[in-house]
Amino acid sequence: MNMKYHIGCLYIKCPYCDSINDNDGQVTEFEENIELECETCGKHFYAKAMISYDTSSDCSINGEDHEWEGSTSETLFNCKNCCQYKVEMEGF
């Protein structure tokens, strides 16, 4: 797939000229291609609304303790078992 012509973003971006286009209520159905005309270059393209989920792990919400380990910085620690981190600033 040529990623230049397949764009995933939070707004409607023309795949030809990269300009941002207003939705104006045209794209309302999820996962259905809607044909739009670019407000800048006049070319036609498809836009599709989708739902996206971001997930993250956290030991503490499962009643488990974090297992902190040092990273490349002396003040930053990452948990071995989840994606949480902490910063400890001693002396500040």
Buried (B, 14 or more C-beta within 10 A) or exposed (E): EEEEEEBEEEEBBBBBEEEEBEEEEEBEEEEEEBEBEBBEEEEEBEBEEEEEEEEEEEBEEEEEEBEBEEEEEEEEBBBEBBEBEEEEEEEE
